[in-house]
Amino acid sequence: MRTARPTYPWGPKAALTGVAMFIVVFVFATGAVTTYQVVKDTRASDIGDIFERAARTAEYADQRLAAATMGDELPDPPGLQADQRTLQLVLAMTLVTQALTLGIVGISTRLTFTELRRELGLGRYNIAGAWRPAAAVFCAYTMVVAYSIVADAIGIDLLKPESTVPFEIARDDLTLSIAAAVTLVGAPFSEELLFRGLIFGGFLKWGFWPAAVLSSFMFTLVHLDPGSFIPFALVGMVIAWLFWSRGSLWDSVIFHFLFNATSFAFLVWGT
């Protein structure tokens, strides 16, 4: 039985205000990381595929041989792999963005922590219904895998979803630990408060479907992966329904945690 209220105290204006504030924070964080990479001349990902890396290595070998022959100073080896300090900075800035997102939701709704907790149903949870987000994750993950198989079979690279967490994080324990905090703690809480709590809740005055579509659309954009647009939009709709059907954001947070934990486990075990 649905216990969710049809609307929340904040509306579309508050939701859009929150989106604008989030964009400012996101752009600032991205700019800070980009500036660091330019100044330090570092990378947050490996260079190309195995063939490009082989070509860079062969080019370096030629340069080193030429320098040795001429008695010149030997060139520095090419940076083929992601710089772990750069990855740690990217993840740290993501954590900062996630923390600021919590404040953005509070400022936009003009509610205290206690009031927001009550409105979003975070002060209660019926553990007997915990099977709902778990079952939803199984169905959603099956859908994403099926979509990936179809996209790969079609051969259109733009449609192929890519992991938003780079595999390069598994090479360093500190980087992996920060990534775990970002993926398993920061993302479930901050993204659900923003996209389902603030945005979906704000546009719910227009009805479930407009609110679900708008919040899911914005949810896909923040992942910056064209291939994930379709599957993540559908995932966003599922999460919106979980929140709306029982009026508690805990179902959405649990779904997000389980979905991310599954992806994170596959990423770590596969490297």
C-alpha positions, 0 to 999 in steps of 0.5 A: 500500500502506497504511503507517499504523499502526493506532493512535497513543500517545495516545488519546481522553482526550488528544484531548478534552484538546486539544479543551478547550484549543483551545476555551479559546484560541478563546474568549479570542481571540474575546472579545479581538476582540469587546471591541476592536470594542465599544470602538472601535465598528468592524466586521469586515465590510461592512454588509448588501447593496447595498440596505441600504448605499443606505438607510444612505447616504440616511439620512446624506444626510438627517441631513447636510442637516438639520444644515446647515439648522439650523447644527449640527455635521455628523454623521460618515459611516456606516461602511459598509465593514469596518474594515481594522485590525479585520480585521488584528486578527482575522487576527492573533489567528487566527495566534496561535491557530494558533501556540498550537494547535501547543503544544496538540498537543504538550502533549496528546500529551505528546510532544516535537517529534521524537517527534511528527514521527516518529509523524505521518510528518512526517519522510518523504514519497514525492513520487511520491505527491503526485498523491493530495492534488492529485487529492483536492482536485480531487474535493473542490472539484468536490463543494463546487461541486456542493453549492453549486449544489444548495443555491442551487437549493433556495433554503434560505439555511442550506444555502448555504456561505459563505467563511470568509475575508471578501472585504473583505481584498482592499482592503488589501495588509497585510490581504491578506498577513496573510490569506495567511499565515493561510490558506496556512500557518497553517491547513494545519499547525495544523488538520491537526495538531489535527484529523487528528493529535491528534483523528483519531489519538487516536480511531483506537483506536475504528476508522477511521470513528468517528475520521474522523466525530468529527474531521470533525465538529469540523473543520466546527464551527471554521469557524462556517458552517452552510452548510459543515457538510455539504460540509466534513464530507465534505472532512474525511473525505477528509483523514482518509483521506489521512492514514490511508492512508499514515500521513503527515500531509504528504498532509493538509497538502498537500491543505489548502494546495491547497484553501485556495489555490484558494479564496483565488485565487478570492476575490482574483481575484473582487474 
